[in-house]
Amino acid sequence: MKHHSRCLSLLIYVLLIVLAVLCIVPLYITFINSTHTNIEITRDFNLLPGNNLIANLTEVFSKMDVVQGFINSLKVSIPSVIVSLYFGSLTAFGFSKYAFKGRDTLFTFMLVTMMIPLQLGLIGYYYLHNFLGLLDTYIPIIIPWIAHPATVFFMKMYIDSAIPDALLESARIDGAKEFYSFNMIILPLLTPALATLAIFNFVGSWNSYIMPLTILFSKEKYTLPLLISMLKGVYQNNYGAIYLGISISIIPIIIVYSFFSTKIIGGLSMGAIKG
């Protein structure tokens, strides 16, 4: 029995190592190719850094305003994450802890909307904001993240399993109002789930391409993915510069993941200690 357990543990570790390698290798190749020339990239499978980094940097910074692209992407991503986490949690809290007529039907309808591709509603969304005079602004890009269906679904499942009804009842007995209970009692307990969703929602917002491409017209308002797409030439592509642009855009994602992953571990550890 003990031998069987060891073999199973070894198999799990091997599987995890293989999955980690599969995740890391594409990222590593992206960074490596950003230091090579077109010929080297198309001719060889490069595993070691090249000598063309400076030339690729010059190409990137000559064709796109990297700093402005960073700022524009942050203007979109940070508000998107904030509104998605707060209003998504608030909506999920309502679905989880309040019994009202049509709750299950409404929740099912919300889940169905997750299966509808964004592209199907893009034309109507464009005309709506054209009518409202909000085109070429960041508002139409941020609004869809408010009570995002995937965020609501994830948070509802977490609240159902982690937040007991007795906690809310105790707050009501003590005279706490509903919003006060949510903001001061419930929300801090959702830290692990919020940190997890912060990573996914930031990545989704940061890498968003179709929506900004449809809504934004002014080049000075372009987000980083739009600016990177401008590195593609008409007759020839500088793949090294494109890889470098992608590598630059990945850096904030790595930083956000590194920061919020500690919040996930810390929140889970705190919950385990309290339990």
Wavefront OBJ file of the C-alpha trace (Angstrom):
o trace
v 0.000 0.000 0.000
v 2.837 2.356 0.910
v 4.667 1.479 -2.318
v 1.509 2.145 -4.318
v 1.141 5.567 -2.660
v 4.734 6.463 -3.503
v 4.284 5.462 -7.143
v 1.122 7.532 -7.375
v 2.862 10.550 -5.848
v 5.788 10.135 -8.243
v 3.419 9.930 -11.220
v 1.639 13.098 -10.097
v 4.949 14.954 -9.725
v 6.103 13.824 -13.161
v 2.802 14.938 -14.683
v 3.054 18.331 -12.976
v 6.634 18.774 -14.195
v 5.584 17.950 -17.763
v 2.698 20.434 -17.576
v 5.014 23.104 -16.138
v 7.484 22.573 -18.994
v 4.673 22.784 -21.571
v 3.634 26.122 -20.056
v 7.128 27.564 -19.710
v 8.643 26.545 -23.068
v 6.431 28.791 -25.293
v 7.168 31.760 -23.012
v 10.896 30.956 -23.067
v 10.924 30.645 -26.868
v 9.162 34.007 -27.156
v 11.846 35.718 -25.078
v 14.638 33.923 -26.951
v 13.272 34.738 -30.420
v 13.046 38.411 -29.469
v 16.862 38.476 -29.569
v 17.225 36.909 -33.048
v 16.937 38.053 -36.651
v 14.255 36.993 -39.124
v 16.597 34.531 -40.826
v 17.586 32.886 -37.559
v 13.960 32.590 -36.433
v 12.694 31.062 -39.681
v 15.734 28.840 -40.233
v 16.488 27.452 -36.767
v 14.794 26.401 -33.567
v 16.604 28.712 -31.181
v 17.220 27.760 -27.572
v 19.937 30.292 -26.786
v 19.806 34.130 -26.919
v 20.949 35.870 -30.087
v 22.753 39.143 -30.780
v 19.923 41.128 -32.360
v 18.190 42.438 -29.225
v 19.323 46.053 -29.652
v 18.225 46.134 -33.298
v 14.844 44.689 -32.367
v 14.467 47.206 -29.541
v 15.223 50.029 -31.965
v 12.620 48.651 -34.381
v 9.964 48.364 -31.662
v 10.498 51.830 -30.187
v 10.658 53.446 -33.632
v 7.312 52.002 -34.727
v 5.299 52.202 -31.496
v 5.107 54.351 -28.379
v 5.704 51.622 -25.812
v 5.299 53.870 -22.763
v 2.009 55.324 -23.982
v 0.805 51.832 -24.883
v 1.550 50.679 -21.337
v -0.306 53.639 -19.867
v -3.318 53.124 -22.141
v -3.501 49.408 -21.332
v -3.316 50.187 -17.609
v -6.113 52.754 -18.013
v -8.280 49.947 -19.333
v -7.083 46.952 -17.305
v -6.999 48.394 -13.784
v -10.572 49.816 -13.813
v -11.788 46.658 -15.556
v -10.354 44.454 -12.811
v -11.701 46.674 -10.019
v -15.268 46.835 -11.335
v -15.297 43.150 -12.268
v -14.158 42.041 -8.816
v -16.418 44.318 -6.791
v -19.632 44.200 -8.793
v -19.102 40.559 -9.757
v -18.729 39.658 -6.073
v -21.734 41.774 -5.152
v -23.869 40.101 -7.816
v -22.663 36.651 -6.803
v -23.404 37.466 -3.161
v -26.974 38.341 -4.120
v -27.428 35.101 -6.049
v -25.905 33.068 -3.232
v -27.451 34.511 -0.077
v -30.779 36.056 -1.100
v -33.837 34.066 -2.109
v -35.946 36.024 -4.592
v -38.437 35.074 -7.257
v -36.814 33.991 -10.509
v -33.327 33.727 -8.991
v -32.514 30.345 -10.519
v -33.932 31.327 -13.908
v -31.942 34.557 -13.943
v -28.760 32.760 -12.914
v -29.275 30.164 -15.655
v -29.830 32.921 -18.198
v -26.586 34.548 -17.067
v -24.726 31.258 -17.550
v -26.163 30.916 -21.057
v -24.700 34.308 -21.975
v -21.244 32.863 -21.281
v -21.702 30.618 -24.312
v -22.430 33.499 -26.701
v -19.296 34.645 -28.585
v -18.359 38.305 -28.164
v -18.225 38.790 -31.931
v -21.984 38.146 -32.327
v -22.900 41.280 -30.386
v -20.029 43.457 -31.533
v -21.932 45.306 -34.273
v -24.880 46.111 -32.008
v -22.488 47.143 -29.229
v -20.693 49.450 -31.656
v -23.914 51.151 -32.789
v -25.117 51.516 -29.191
v -22.023 53.424 -28.131
v -22.000 55.370 -31.370
v -25.503 56.537 -30.426
v -24.298 57.391 -26.898
v -21.262 59.239 -28.239
v -18.793 57.012 -26.376
v -16.754 55.721 -29.300
v -13.002 56.325 -29.148
v -13.143 56.255 -25.350
v -12.210 53.559 -22.849
v -15.684 53.395 -21.254
v -17.166 50.860 -23.742
v -14.137 48.614 -23.170
v -14.475 48.724 -19.367
v -18.284 48.437 -19.082
v -18.526 44.741 -20.158
v -16.395 43.748 -17.168
v -19.051 44.928 -14.689
v -20.713 41.772 -13.349
v -18.928 39.623 -15.920
v -20.780 36.245 -16.079
v -17.658 34.137 -15.535
v -16.689 36.239 -12.518
v -20.187 36.001 -11.040
v -20.296 32.235 -11.552
v -16.879 31.665 -9.960
v -17.626 33.942 -7.008
v -21.044 32.386 -6.398
v -19.506 28.925 -6.205
v -16.876 30.207 -3.786
v -19.382 32.058 -1.593
v -21.665 29.007 -1.468
v -18.821 26.866 -0.144
v -16.858 29.327 2.008
v -19.344 31.801 3.506
v -21.871 30.287 5.964
v -25.353 31.787 6.229
v -24.873 32.025 9.997
v -22.185 34.674 9.520
v -24.589 36.962 7.688
v -27.355 36.288 10.204
v -25.026 37.192 13.079
v -24.192 40.491 11.385
v -27.891 41.270 10.973
v -28.569 40.494 14.644
v -25.799 42.936 15.570
v -27.575 45.601 13.515
v -25.270 45.667 10.482
v -26.807 46.859 7.222
v -26.584 44.679 4.132
v -23.977 46.749 2.278
v -21.925 47.156 5.423
v -21.981 43.402 5.969
v -20.839 42.788 2.410
v -18.111 45.443 2.337
v -16.687 44.972 5.830
v -17.310 41.292 6.611
v -17.878 39.250 3.445
v -15.498 40.952 1.011
v -12.335 40.454 3.137
v -13.145 36.739 3.390
v -13.169 36.458 -0.411
v -9.469 37.352 -0.746
v -8.272 34.036 -2.281
v -11.070 34.032 -4.872
v -10.621 37.737 -5.606
v -6.875 37.286 -6.089
v -7.456 34.376 -8.474
v -9.985 36.327 -10.521
v -7.779 39.424 -10.485
v -5.119 37.449 -12.344
v -7.501 36.014 -14.954
v -9.428 39.251 -15.476
v -6.270 41.333 -15.756
v -4.861 38.953 -18.346
v -8.142 39.005 -20.276
v -8.411 42.782 -20.204
v -4.716 43.379 -20.909
v -4.702 41.037 -23.917
v -8.063 42.245 -25.277
v -7.730 43.027 -28.974
v -11.049 42.896 -30.835
v -12.957 45.303 -28.580
v -10.275 48.050 -28.516
v -9.769 47.611 -32.262
v -13.491 48.211 -32.824
v -13.965 51.075 -30.362
v -10.723 53.067 -30.543
v -9.751 55.194 -33.539
v -7.058 57.537 -32.217
v -3.574 56.067 -32.348
v -2.578 57.857 -29.125
v -5.316 55.883 -27.324
v -4.281 52.466 -28.645
v -3.599 49.766 -26.086
v -0.434 47.684 -26.240
v -1.911 44.752 -28.252
v -3.070 47.194 -30.945
v 0.354 48.819 -31.073
v 2.061 45.433 -31.341
v -0.151 44.566 -34.320
v 1.281 47.646 -36.049
v 4.707 45.988 -36.064
v 3.510 43.716 -38.869
v 4.661 44.939 -42.267
v 2.810 44.809 -45.574
v 5.402 42.796 -47.493
v 7.743 41.585 -44.765
v 7.430 41.021 -41.028
v 10.206 41.572 -38.527
v 9.476 38.548 -36.370
v 12.178 39.416 -33.866
v 10.569 42.810 -33.208
v 7.118 41.208 -32.968
v 8.398 38.642 -30.456
v 10.042 41.447 -28.498
v 6.811 43.463 -28.452
v 4.958 40.416 -27.162
v 7.661 39.838 -24.544
v 7.325 43.427 -23.328
v 3.551 43.065 -23.069
v 3.935 39.879 -20.996
v 5.974 41.592 -18.255
v 2.977 43.256 -16.476
v 1.117 39.932 -16.521
v 4.047 38.234 -14.778
v 4.179 41.039 -12.192
v 0.431 40.836 -11.504
v 0.589 37.061 -11.204
v 3.554 37.246 -8.808
v 1.734 39.767 -6.601
v -1.708 38.170 -6.466
v -0.433 34.589 -6.193
v 0.955 35.493 -2.755
v -2.498 36.799 -1.824
v -4.024 33.471 -2.843
v -1.565 31.487 -0.725
v -1.871 33.911 2.193
v -5.666 33.835 2.080
v -5.801 30.066 1.941
v -3.305 29.764 4.789
v -5.305 32.199 6.914
v -8.481 30.247 6.236
v -6.776 26.985 7.160
v -5.514 28.448 10.444
v -8.947 29.819 11.321
v -10.517 26.476 10.492
l 1 2 3 4 5 6 7 8 9 10 11 12 13 14 15 16 17 18 19 20 21 22 23 24 25 26 27 28 29 30 31 32 33 34 35 36 37 38 39 40 41 42 43 44 45 46 47 48 49 50 51 52 53 54 55 56 57 58 59 60 61 62 63 64 65 66 67 68 69 70 71 72 73 74 75 76 77 78 79 80 81 82 83 84 85 86 87 88 89 90 91 92 93 94 95 96 97 98 99 100 101 102 103 104 105 106 107 108 109 110 111 112 113 114 115 116 117 118 119 120 121 122 123 124 125 126 127 128 129 130 131 132 133 134 135 136 137 138 139 140 141 142 143 144 145 146 147 148 149 150 151 152 153 154 155 156 157 158 159 160 161 162 163 164 165 166 167 168 169 170 171 172 173 174 175 176 177 178 179 180 181 182 183 184 185 186 187 188 189 190 191 192 193 194 195 196 197 198 199 200 201 202 203 204 205 206 207 208 209 210 211 212 213 214 215 216 217 218 219 220 221 222 223 224 225 226 227 228 229 230 231 232 233 234 235 236 237 238 239 240 241 242 243 244 245 246 247 248 249 250 251 252 253 254 255 256 257 258 259 260 261 262 263 264 265 266 267 268 269 270 271 272 273 274 275
